[in-house]
């Protein structure tokens, strides 16, 4: 039975990944700080569901608490580490950047030190499509230059990629960094657009639509994302003997067993079409408040997921209208 340590299991994506791995018979230990960035009761409920499975155990502590994290990692001795926990949010990083240093830089460093000590078969770490920043070449490819981050959140995630590369190179840790594209679905985060829009439509409050609606996102349904992560667990990178052995379009490092992989739906969706899908699923029209672009945001994201398909044979495929309908079903049931 393989043992997987997942950081962020009370979070949106970590919860879904843990459930999927437990259903396959994995032994999973979760590590989560239960921060109050959003409703802690939602995080607690996720953990309560996971704890009903005898294959799951959990520790509630911050990533910055290196003594606790190190003890947990040593005691559990995972075969695979999936690092998902982070301080999320583009806009919040403008108001409270120190939280991103504590969680995303110091926390990630502590995870890397644990991986250095334990030498897992595979370390997987979450990055974000936000690292592409001001890059205007769409769709985004992993081999594109990504040096123009437009938010401090994105900057910390790009720093994580660089930190992980150095550890992979120095200590031969097989590492995959995955860049997520606007993940949504049941049990989602209340600070994200879909959740906020659904709550506002339910309550008859206006929704804020930035850049006057001229926004596009590659919306990725959470179960599709988790399937991509699951398949990548079985695809650890191998350090190439030379750079000419790297296939065209592969982001594999020439000097480390590290690869960056986009996980996205590969569909650029207009934000207003997404809003209409919410309205259709909820049977109510939204009150729309059109606003200019927010600082740190980008007008469009769109993933080239060719590398994911090449490595795993899989590509996300849930259309945004179907995904929104599934979220609204969960949302109505949860808040009934």
C-alpha positions as CSV (number, residue, x, y, z in Angstrom):
1,X,0.0,0.0,0.0
2,X,1.5,3.3,-1.1
3,X,1.7,6.1,1.4
4,X,1.0,9.7,0.2
5,X,1.5,12.8,2.3
6,X,-0.7,15.6,1.1
7,X,-0.4,19.1,2.4
8,X,-3.7,21.1,2.3
9,X,-6.2,18.2,2.7
10,X,-8.8,20.5,4.3
11,X,-8.5,22.7,1.2
12,X,-10.5,22.4,-2.0
13,X,-8.1,20.5,-4.2
14,X,-6.3,18.5,-1.5
15,X,-9.7,17.3,-0.2
16,X,-10.7,16.0,-3.7
17,X,-7.2,14.4,-4.3
18,X,-7.3,12.7,-0.9
19,X,-10.7,11.2,-1.6
20,X,-9.6,9.9,-5.0
21,X,-6.5,8.3,-3.6
22,X,-8.3,6.8,-0.6
23,X,-10.9,5.3,-3.0
24,X,-7.9,3.5,-4.7
25,X,-6.6,2.1,-1.5
26,X,-3.8,4.5,-0.8
27,X,-2.8,5.4,2.7
28,X,-3.0,9.2,3.0
29,X,-1.9,11.5,5.7
30,X,-3.1,15.1,5.5
31,X,-1.4,18.2,6.8
32,X,-3.4,21.4,7.0
33,X,-3.1,24.7,9.0
34,X,-6.8,25.5,9.0
35,X,-6.1,29.2,8.4
36,X,-9.0,31.6,8.5
37,X,-8.5,33.0,5.0
38,X,-12.0,31.7,4.4
39,X,-14.7,29.9,6.3
40,X,-12.9,27.4,8.6
41,X,-16.1,25.3,9.1
42,X,-16.0,24.4,5.4
43,X,-12.4,23.1,5.9
44,X,-13.4,21.2,9.0
45,X,-16.3,19.6,7.2
46,X,-13.9,18.4,4.4
47,X,-11.6,16.8,7.0
48,X,-14.5,15.2,8.8
49,X,-15.5,13.5,5.6
50,X,-12.0,12.3,4.9
51,X,-11.5,11.0,8.5
52,X,-14.4,8.6,8.0
53,X,-12.0,6.5,5.8
54,X,-9.7,4.4,8.0
55,X,-6.9,5.0,5.4
56,X,-6.8,8.7,6.3
57,X,-5.1,10.4,9.2
58,X,-4.4,14.1,9.6
59,X,-2.3,16.7,11.4
60,X,-3.6,20.3,11.9
61,X,-0.6,22.6,11.9
62,X,1.0,25.4,9.9
63,X,3.6,24.7,7.2
64,X,5.8,27.3,9.0
65,X,5.8,25.0,12.1
66,X,8.9,23.1,10.9
67,X,9.2,20.9,14.0
68,X,5.7,19.5,13.6
69,X,6.0,19.1,9.9
70,X,9.3,17.3,10.1
71,X,8.0,15.0,12.8
72,X,4.9,14.1,10.7
73,X,7.0,13.5,7.6
74,X,9.5,11.3,9.5
75,X,6.8,9.3,11.3
76,X,4.6,8.7,8.2
77,X,7.6,8.1,5.8
78,X,5.6,8.8,2.6
79,X,6.5,7.2,-0.8
80,X,5.0,10.3,-2.5
81,X,4.6,13.9,-1.3
82,X,2.0,16.2,-2.9
83,X,2.4,19.7,-1.7
84,X,-0.8,21.7,-2.3
85,X,-1.1,23.8,0.8
86,X,-0.5,27.5,0.2
87,X,-1.8,31.0,0.8
88,X,-3.9,31.5,-2.3
89,X,-5.5,34.5,-3.9
90,X,-4.2,37.2,-6.2
91,X,-6.0,40.1,-4.7
92,X,-5.3,39.2,-1.0
93,X,-1.6,39.1,-1.8
94,X,-1.8,42.9,-2.3
95,X,-3.2,43.5,1.1
96,X,-1.3,40.9,3.1
97,X,1.9,39.9,1.3
98,X,3.6,38.6,4.5
99,X,1.2,35.7,4.7
100,X,2.6,34.6,1.3
101,X,6.1,34.7,2.6
102,X,5.2,32.6,5.6
103,X,3.2,29.9,3.9
104,X,4.4,29.9,0.3
105,X,8.1,30.5,0.8
106,X,9.0,29.3,4.3
107,X,6.4,26.6,4.2
108,X,7.5,25.3,0.8
109,X,11.1,25.4,2.0
110,X,10.2,23.2,5.0
111,X,8.5,20.7,2.6
112,X,11.6,20.6,0.4
113,X,13.9,20.0,3.4
114,X,11.7,17.1,4.4
115,X,11.9,15.7,0.8
116,X,15.6,16.1,0.9
117,X,15.8,14.0,4.1
118,X,13.2,11.4,3.1
119,X,14.0,11.0,-0.6
120,X,10.5,10.1,-1.8
121,X,9.9,8.4,-5.1
122,X,8.1,11.5,-6.3
123,X,7.5,15.0,-5.0
124,X,4.7,16.9,-6.7
125,X,4.1,20.6,-6.0
126,X,1.4,23.0,-7.0
127,X,2.2,26.1,-9.0
128,X,-0.3,28.3,-10.8
129,X,-1.2,29.6,-14.3
130,X,-0.6,33.1,-12.7
131,X,3.1,32.6,-13.1
132,X,2.7,33.3,-16.9
133,X,1.9,36.9,-15.9
134,X,2.2,39.4,-18.7
135,X,2.9,36.7,-21.3
136,X,0.5,37.4,-24.2
137,X,1.3,34.3,-26.2
138,X,-1.8,32.0,-25.9
139,X,-2.3,29.2,-25.2
140,X,0.4,29.1,-22.4
141,X,3.0,26.5,-22.9
142,X,5.3,25.1,-20.2
143,X,8.3,26.0,-22.3
144,X,7.3,29.7,-22.6
145,X,9.4,32.2,-20.6
146,X,7.5,33.1,-17.4
147,X,9.4,36.0,-15.8
148,X,6.8,38.8,-15.6
149,X,4.5,37.9,-12.7
150,X,1.9,40.5,-12.0
151,X,1.0,39.6,-8.4
152,X,3.0,38.8,-5.3
153,X,1.1,35.5,-5.1
154,X,2.3,34.5,-8.6
155,X,5.8,35.7,-7.6
156,X,5.9,33.3,-4.6
157,X,4.7,30.4,-6.8
158,X,7.4,31.1,-9.4
159,X,9.9,31.2,-6.5
160,X,8.7,27.8,-5.5
161,X,9.4,26.5,-9.0
162,X,13.0,27.8,-8.8
163,X,13.5,26.5,-5.2
164,X,12.2,23.0,-6.2
165,X,14.5,23.0,-9.3
166,X,17.6,23.6,-7.2
167,X,16.6,20.8,-4.7
168,X,15.9,18.4,-7.6
169,X,19.2,19.2,-9.1
170,X,21.3,19.0,-5.9
171,X,19.6,16.1,-4.2
172,X,18.2,14.1,-7.1
173,X,14.5,14.4,-6.0
174,X,12.1,13.5,-8.9
175,X,9.8,16.6,-8.9
176,X,6.8,17.6,-10.9
177,X,5.5,21.2,-10.7
178,X,1.9,21.5,-12.0
179,X,0.4,24.8,-13.0
180,X,-3.3,24.9,-12.3
181,X,-5.8,26.9,-14.4
182,X,-8.9,28.3,-12.6
183,X,-10.1,25.2,-10.8
184,X,-13.8,25.1,-9.8
185,X,-16.3,22.5,-8.7
186,X,-18.1,21.2,-5.6
187,X,-16.5,22.0,-2.2
188,X,-14.8,24.9,-3.8
189,X,-13.3,28.0,-2.2
190,X,-15.7,30.8,-1.2
191,X,-13.2,33.4,-2.3
192,X,-13.2,32.3,-5.9
193,X,-15.5,33.7,-8.6
194,X,-17.9,30.8,-9.1
195,X,-18.7,30.5,-5.3
196,X,-19.0,34.3,-4.9
197,X,-21.2,34.7,-7.9
198,X,-23.5,31.8,-6.8
199,X,-23.9,33.2,-3.3
200,X,-24.6,36.7,-4.7
201,X,-27.2,35.4,-7.2
202,X,-28.9,33.5,-4.4
203,X,-29.0,36.5,-2.1
204,X,-29.9,39.0,-4.8
205,X,-26.7,40.9,-4.4
206,X,-24.6,42.4,-7.3
207,X,-21.7,40.5,-8.7
208,X,-18.5,42.4,-9.6
209,X,-17.3,41.7,-13.2
210,X,-13.9,43.1,-13.8
211,X,-12.4,44.6,-17.0
212,X,-16.1,45.3,-18.0
213,X,-16.5,41.6,-18.8
214,X,-13.6,41.4,-21.3
215,X,-12.0,38.5,-19.4
216,X,-11.3,34.9,-20.4
217,X,-10.3,31.9,-18.2
218,X,-9.4,28.3,-18.8
219,X,-11.9,26.8,-16.3
220,X,-10.8,23.4,-15.1
221,X,-13.2,21.1,-13.3
222,X,-11.7,19.8,-10.0
223,X,-12.2,16.1,-10.7
224,X,-10.4,16.5,-14.1
225,X,-7.6,18.3,-12.3
226,X,-7.3,15.5,-9.7
227,X,-7.3,12.9,-12.4
228,X,-4.3,14.7,-14.0
229,X,-2.4,14.8,-10.7
230,X,-3.2,11.1,-10.0
231,X,-1.7,10.1,-13.3
232,X,1.3,12.3,-12.9
233,X,2.1,10.6,-9.6
234,X,3.0,7.5,-11.6
235,X,5.1,9.6,-14.0
236,X,8.2,10.9,-12.1
237,X,10.7,12.8,-14.2
238,X,14.1,11.3,-14.8
239,X,17.2,13.5,-15.1
240,X,18.3,13.4,-18.8
241,X,21.8,12.3,-19.7
242,X,22.0,15.3,-22.0
243,X,19.8,18.1,-23.2
244,X,19.4,16.6,-26.7
245,X,17.5,13.7,-25.2
246,X,14.6,16.0,-24.2
247,X,11.7,15.8,-26.6
248,X,10.4,19.0,-28.3
249,X,7.8,20.7,-26.1
250,X,8.9,18.8,-22.9
251,X,9.6,21.1,-20.0
252,X,12.0,18.5,-18.4
253,X,15.1,20.3,-17.0
254,X,18.4,19.5,-18.7
255,X,20.1,19.4,-15.3
256,X,17.5,18.0,-12.9
257,X,14.8,15.4,-12.6
258,X,12.1,18.1,-12.7
259,X,9.3,18.9,-15.0
260,X,6.6,21.6,-15.2
261,X,3.1,20.5,-16.4
262,X,0.0,22.5,-17.2
263,X,-3.3,21.1,-16.0
264,X,-6.1,22.9,-17.7
265,X,-9.1,22.3,-19.8
266,X,-7.5,23.9,-22.9
267,X,-10.6,26.0,-23.6
268,X,-10.6,29.8,-23.3
269,X,-14.0,30.7,-21.9
270,X,-15.5,34.2,-21.8
271,X,-16.3,35.2,-18.3
272,X,-19.7,36.5,-19.3
273,X,-20.5,33.0,-20.7
274,X,-19.5,31.5,-17.4
275,X,-21.9,34.0,-15.6
276,X,-24.7,33.0,-17.9
277,X,-24.0,29.3,-17.1
278,X,-24.4,30.2,-13.4
279,X,-27.6,32.0,-14.1
280,X,-29.0,29.1,-16.1
281,X,-28.2,26.6,-13.4
282,X,-29.6,28.7,-10.6
283,X,-32.7,29.8,-12.5
284,X,-32.0,33.5,-11.6
285,X,-30.4,36.4,-13.3
286,X,-27.4,38.1,-11.8
287,X,-27.2,41.8,-11.0
288,X,-24.0,42.8,-12.8
289,X,-21.6,45.4,-11.6
290,X,-19.1,46.1,-14.3
291,X,-15.7,47.4,-13.0
292,X,-12.2,48.1,-14.5
293,X,-9.4,45.5,-14.3
294,X,-8.1,44.9,-10.8
295,X,-4.4,45.3,-10.0
296,X,-2.4,42.1,-10.4
297,X,-5.0,40.4,-12.6
298,X,-4.6,39.3,-16.3
299,X,-7.3,39.5,-19.0
300,X,-6.9,35.9,-20.2
301,X,-5.5,32.5,-19.3
302,X,-5.5,29.4,-21.6
303,X,-3.5,26.2,-21.1
304,X,-1.7,24.2,-23.7
305,X,-2.2,20.7,-22.2
306,X,-0.3,18.8,-24.9
307,X,2.5,17.8,-22.4
308,X,-0.1,16.4,-19.9
309,X,-1.7,14.3,-22.7
310,X,1.7,13.1,-23.9
311,X,2.8,12.0,-20.4
312,X,-0.4,10.5,-19.2
313,X,-2.7,9.9,-22.2
314,X,-5.3,12.1,-20.4
315,X,-6.8,15.5,-21.0
316,X,-9.4,17.3,-18.9
317,X,-12.7,17.3,-20.7
318,X,-15.6,18.6,-18.5
319,X,-17.3,21.5,-20.3
320,X,-17.8,24.5,-18.1
321,X,-21.6,24.4,-18.3
322,X,-21.7,20.8,-17.0
323,X,-19.2,21.7,-14.3
324,X,-21.1,24.8,-13.2
325,X,-24.3,22.7,-13.0
326,X,-22.6,20.2,-10.8
327,X,-21.2,22.9,-8.5
328,X,-24.7,24.6,-8.2
329,X,-26.2,21.2,-7.3
330,X,-23.7,20.9,-4.5
331,X,-24.0,24.5,-3.4
332,X,-27.8,24.3,-3.1
333,X,-27.5,21.1,-1.1
334,X,-24.8,22.3,1.2
335,X,-26.5,25.6,2.0
336,X,-30.1,24.3,2.0
